[in-house]
Amino acid sequence: MYAVEAVDIVKTFGEIRALDGVTVRFEPGIVYGFLGPNGAGKTTLIRVLTTLLKPDSGTATVDGINVLEDAVAVRQHIGLAGQYAAVDEYLTGRENIEMVGRLYNLSSSDAKARADEVLERIHLTEAAHRQVRTYSGGMRRRLDLAASMVGKPRVLFLDEPTTGVDPASRLDLWDLIEELVEGGTTLLLTTQYLEEADRLADRIGVIDHGKLIAEGTPDELKDQMGGDVVEIHVHPEDRAAAAAAMARVDGDEPVVEGNSISIPAPDAAQTLTAVVRELDASSVAPKDIALRKPTLNDVFLTLTGHKAEDEVAPVAARARRGGRS
């Protein structure tokens, strides 16, 4: 039995096709990461799978239960932490968790006991007596995650759980998510952070413009690049000449991000040598030149033509060979 199975999900909002025939399925006990830019359809799919939104067509099951036919039963098996922390600022951390426990029909004593468990697991016991309005952004996200765990969900949905938090808090949340998975929880995680998907996800689905355009483990997706990558950093005034030189080596336009320019290097040594020669012929002295392994950022640029952090409209970067827009 799949933990989550969605087949040909379509959802439109007026002329916008938010989900365009998305099919995804994965087994229990893993982290499945949905990677895509803002507006790609990630949150819409989460809302369909958590019974908050009905699709125009398609079918979906969570923990073996049909989302459309038995929404109440689905809700008893899942937890959800949305993009924004849904906590009451004027209650304490403990009061927030106890309130959620009562909404799950726990008795007062059981709600208090469950609050103790999840607050300890989420490392907020010492701050549990404080009003949430005194919490940092990272602490609020951890509290929201704690609230999603009150019902002991078999499948947990985290919609961009680290958006807007500082780097240190993001690392803390990653550690907590990994602890949840080690404890047997199945996770569907949406994110637009490449590093987050690379670290946490066992499998990744890349979604853009409402379509699932690639799927696999992080290593499988990186292998689609076909080898290493040559990347150079140049002075702003040399960017155009350097990009032209790199294009002559690759036969295709390079990926340009600020003053960083990169091309695939299926033949690592030969490509690196050719790049050095072309730069020299163009009188370009790079600040730095490196041969490195592909990253998920390279994969995403290749597939979509824009960065994961961009809005749904493509920006200047273009889809490289085999890419889609």
Secondary structure, 3 states (H helix, E strand, C coil): CCCEEEEEEEEEECCEEEEEEEEEEECCCCEEEEECCCCCCHHHHHHHHCCCCCCCEEEEEECCEECCCCHHHHHCCEEEECCCCCCCCCCEHHHHHHHHHHHCCCCHHHHHHHHHHHHHHCCCHHHCCCEHHHCCHHHHHHHHHHHHCCCCCCEEEEECCCCCCCHHHHHHHHHHHHHHHHCCCEEEEEECCHHHHHHHCCEEEEEECCEEEEEECHHHHHHCCCCEEEEEECCHHHHHHHHHHHHHHHCCCCEEECCEEEEEECCHHHHHHHHHHHHHHCCCCCCEEEEECCCHHHHHHHHHCCCCCCCCCCCCCCCCCCCCC
